[in-house]
Amino acid sequence: MTSSEPWTRATADRYDAEEAELSSAAVLGPTLAFLAELAGDGRALEFAIGTGRVGVPLRERGVPVAGIELSEHMAAVLRRKIDERTLPVAIGDMATTVVPGEFTLVYLVYNTITNLLTQDEQVECFRNAARHLSPGGRFVIELVVPPLRFLPPGQVAVPFDVSERHLGFDTFDLVEQILVSHHFTRDGDDGRYRRDKSRHRYAWPAELDLMARIAGLELERRVADWDGTRFDQDSAKHISVWRKPVHPQ
């Protein structure tokens, strides 16, 4: 069992359209290049593969890819793009689900580790990644840095998008490290908005490094984006790479 909130059929059916910008060559190209280099001649496993935004084009680049996905509805959208033999997907949570074989790369993109709403489950996610990795293999996570520096005293909400068709803001529970993303999206031209929200457990880079150590992984590098920009105190997100030692201590 997992605390993650599975995506519904309606959300899955509109996901690709709403995230179309993230599938553009300008955005996706550096991501695929980064992951393909780490995978090398081995296999890659994507945790929370969703509709295959990253996994499908990575497979098309020649990297053998498998996936784990909690939502059957998201996996069904992926299956419209590629068959099971070419890209197998196991239905289950990324903290405990095990798929056959070893991988040179396990990756988790677009803040998805925050879908696990407890620290224990996030630790188990790292352990599950280590379980699947061959010696010398890497675990990669893409994650935002919690934007708490934007919270003035007494304020609990931070806007992240204010546009003609969408209003988005995050609210924070600073004790439980829970972030709730609120979305108000205009569906048509009649002035009506659709409201959605999702819960996430945010974590700091140093906390993830400790989770990795618990799982027997070592930090190899951390950059600010898929292009390899240097990570510093002003970075809004990070791409972190942990390595499974060839000779465990």
C-alpha positions in Angstrom: 0.0 0.0 0.0 1.1 3.6 -0.6 0.1 7.0 0.4 0.3 8.2 -3.2 -3.0 9.4 -4.8 -3.5 7.6 -8.1 -4.3 9.6 -11.2 -7.9 9.3 -12.4 -9.0 8.4 -15.9 -10.0 12.0 -16.6 -6.7 13.4 -15.5 -4.8 10.7 -17.5 -6.7 11.4 -20.7 -5.8 15.1 -20.6 -2.3 14.8 -19.1 -0.4 14.9 -22.4 -2.3 17.9 -23.8 -1.8 19.9 -20.6 1.9 19.0 -20.4 2.6 19.4 -24.1 5.4 22.0 -23.5 7.4 19.4 -21.5 7.3 17.1 -24.5 8.9 19.7 -26.8 12.3 18.9 -28.3 13.8 21.9 -26.5 12.7 20.6 -23.1 12.9 16.9 -23.6 16.1 16.7 -25.7 18.5 17.5 -22.8 16.6 15.1 -20.5 16.9 12.2 -23.0 20.6 12.9 -23.7 21.4 13.0 -19.9 19.6 9.7 -19.2 20.8 7.9 -22.3 24.4 8.7 -21.4 24.0 7.3 -17.9 22.2 4.2 -19.2 25.0 3.4 -21.6 24.6 -0.1 -23.0 22.4 -1.2 -20.2 18.7 -1.1 -19.3 16.7 1.8 -17.7 13.8 1.6 -15.3 11.5 4.6 -14.9 9.6 4.9 -11.6 6.2 6.5 -12.1 6.5 6.3 -15.8 3.0 7.8 -16.3 2.0 8.2 -20.0 5.5 7.6 -21.2 6.5 11.3 -21.8 10.2 10.4 -21.1 10.2 6.6 -21.3 8.8 6.2 -24.8 11.2 8.6 -26.6 14.1 7.2 -24.5 13.2 3.7 -25.8 13.0 5.1 -29.3 16.6 6.3 -28.8 17.6 2.6 -28.4 17.7 2.4 -24.6 15.8 -0.7 -23.3 13.2 0.8 -20.9 10.8 -0.7 -18.4 8.5 1.1 -16.1 6.5 1.0 -12.8 3.3 3.0 -12.6 0.6 3.2 -9.9 -2.2 4.5 -12.1 -3.7 2.0 -14.5 -5.3 4.9 -16.3 -1.9 6.6 -17.0 -0.5 3.3 -18.1 -3.4 2.8 -20.5 -2.5 6.1 -22.2 1.1 4.9 -22.5 0.0 1.6 -24.0 -1.7 3.5 -26.9 1.8 4.7 -27.9 3.9 1.5 -27.5 3.3 -2.2 -26.9 4.1 -4.2 -23.8 6.8 -6.2 -25.4 8.7 -3.1 -26.4 8.3 -1.3 -23.1 6.9 -3.4 -20.3 5.2 -1.7 -17.4 4.4 -3.1 -14.0 1.3 -1.7 -12.2 2.3 -0.9 -8.6 3.9 1.7 -6.4 7.5 2.7 -6.8 8.5 2.1 -3.2 7.9 -1.7 -3.2 7.1 -3.0 -6.7 9.9 -5.2 -8.1 10.4 -6.0 -11.8 12.7 -8.7 -13.2 16.4 -8.1 -14.0 19.0 -5.5 -13.2 19.4 -2.0 -14.6 22.2 0.4 -15.1 19.8 3.3 -14.6 16.7 3.9 -12.5 15.2 7.4 -12.8 12.3 9.4 -11.4 11.5 12.7 -13.0 9.3 15.8 -12.7 9.1 15.9 -8.9 7.3 12.5 -8.7 9.0 11.3 -5.5 6.9 13.8 -3.7 3.8 11.7 -4.5 5.0 9.5 -1.7 3.6 11.4 1.3 5.7 10.0 4.1 9.5 10.0 4.7 9.4 6.2 5.3 8.0 5.6 1.8 10.5 7.9 0.2 13.3 6.0 1.9 11.8 2.8 0.6 11.8 4.3 -2.9 15.5 4.7 -2.6 15.9 1.2 -1.4 13.8 -0.1 -4.3 16.0 1.8 -6.7 19.1 0.3 -5.2 17.5 -3.2 -5.3 17.1 -2.9 -9.1 20.5 -1.4 -9.9 23.5 -3.4 -11.0 26.8 -2.5 -9.3 28.0 0.9 -10.6 24.4 1.8 -11.7 22.8 5.2 -11.1 19.6 6.5 -9.5 18.5 9.9 -10.9 15.9 12.2 -9.4 14.5 15.5 -10.8 13.1 17.6 -8.0 12.2 21.2 -7.2 13.9 22.9 -4.3 11.1 23.7 -1.8 10.2 27.4 -2.4 9.9 28.3 1.2 12.2 31.3 0.8 9.2 33.0 -1.0 7.0 32.7 2.1 6.8 35.9 4.1 6.1 35.5 7.9 2.4 34.4 8.3 1.9 33.5 4.6 1.2 29.9 3.7 0.6 30.1 -0.1 3.0 30.7 -3.0 1.7 31.3 -6.6 3.6 29.4 -9.3 1.5 30.3 -12.4 -0.8 33.2 -13.1 -1.9 33.2 -16.7 -5.0 33.7 -18.9 -6.2 30.1 -18.6 -4.6 28.8 -15.4 -4.0 29.9 -11.9 -1.8 27.7 -9.7 -0.5 28.1 -6.2 1.0 25.9 -3.5 0.1 25.8 0.2 2.4 24.4 2.8 2.2 22.5 6.0 5.7 23.2 7.4 5.5 20.7 10.2 4.6 17.6 8.1 6.5 18.9 5.0 3.3 18.6 2.9 2.7 20.8 -0.1 -0.7 21.0 -1.8 -0.7 22.2 -5.4 -4.0 24.0 -6.3 -5.0 24.4 -10.0 -7.8 26.5 -11.4 -7.9 25.8 -15.2 -10.3 27.5 -17.6 -11.7 24.7 -19.8 -13.6 26.7 -22.3 -14.6 30.3 -23.2 -17.7 30.4 -20.9 -15.7 31.6 -18.0 -15.9 28.4 -16.0 -12.8 27.0 -14.2 -12.0 23.4 -13.3 -10.4 23.0 -9.9 -7.8 20.3 -9.1 -5.4 19.8 -6.3 -2.7 17.3 -5.4 -0.7 16.6 -2.2 3.0 16.2 -2.1 5.7 15.6 0.5 8.6 18.0 -0.3 12.2 17.1 0.7 15.5 19.0 0.7 18.6 17.8 -1.3 20.4 17.0 2.0 17.5 14.8 3.1 17.5 12.9 -0.1 21.3 12.3 0.3 20.6 10.7 3.7 17.9 8.5 2.1 20.4 7.5 -0.5 23.0 6.6 2.2 20.4 4.5 4.0 19.9 2.6 0.7 23.6 2.2 0.2 24.0 4.7 -2.6 26.5 7.5 -2.9 26.0 11.0 -4.3 27.9 11.3 -7.6 26.8 14.7 -8.8 24.0 17.4 -8.5 23.2 19.9 -11.2 20.5 22.6 -11.6 19.0 21.3 -14.8 19.4 18.6 -17.5 21.9 20.8 -19.4 24.3 20.5 -16.4 24.1 24.0 -15.1 25.9 24.3 -11.7 23.7 23.9 -8.7 23.8 26.7 -6.2 21.7 28.4 -3.5 19.6 30.2 -6.1 18.7 27.0 -8.1 14.9 26.3 -8.4 15.4 22.6 -8.9 18.1 19.9 -9.0 19.0 16.8 -11.0 20.7 14.5 -8.5 22.6 11.3 -9.4 23.5 8.6 -6.9 25.7 5.6 -7.7 25.5 2.1 -6.4 29.1 1.2 -5.4 30.8 -1.6 -7.4 32.3 -2.9 -4.1 29.9 -2.3 -1.2 31.6 -1.2 2.1 
